[in-house]
């Protein structure tokens, strides 16, 4: 069986599959465990979650236990802004996941107003550094929807990876991706298909128009993976058929050239 290509996650040197799984909504499906098991069986080796994703860490921990151990990378996140709060979340994550170490722990959804607090002496970054010194986490990352915050995170030297939004619908982060590559910071692309609402609308159009629809989830995923600055794209999935669809695409896709990228962007602009 063909294997999913791997990319280096910045200076972590972790070789992650270019297709990961965003596990925020996976537990909300009765087939959540099957979905996660299939993702791992088909070769995905990067699973992203967060403390605030309801039942997600618990589900991942249950699957790890059922498989007899962990042979993939886990990234999770804390919304806490204090050192003590971040350390509490790390300990809680370890218990729920049933592991001794978490590969990447991230500060979640940091806004400009949060920056000074999380970066301060008693901020969440300090807490994650303590957890790293204790051997509880491997690397430290950050997620944000704010361009200014992301630029600071990339250039400050404190973070091994950044999670940002990037898709044919949202191209504002393109220069930040270039900057991250220059600084050897890994880039995790969230919402590569534009978000669940857009994806559902596109699938509805596909069902009405047949496979000749002008824009498909496969095209959107191809678009993101065609950017060499992306380390891993993490579309969400609740059902096994979504995993199968995404994996089959990444095993056969060819990077878009510039004209194909522009076409994809144009089609995306017409829809939303």
Secondary structure, DSSP 8 states (H G I E B T S, - for coil): -----EEE-GGG--EEESB-EE-TTGGGSTTHHHHHHHHHHTT--EEE--TTSTTHHHHHHHHHHHHTS--SEEEEEE---BHHHHHHHHHHHHHHHT-S-EEEEEE-S--HHHHHHHHSTTBHHHHHHHHHHTTSEEEEEEE-S-HHHHHHHHHSS--SEEEEE-SSS--TTHHHHHHHHHTT-EEEEE-TTS-HHHHHHHHHHHHHHGGG-SS-HHHHHHHHHT-TT-SEE--B-SSHHHHHHHHHHHHH-----HHHHHHHHHHHHHH-
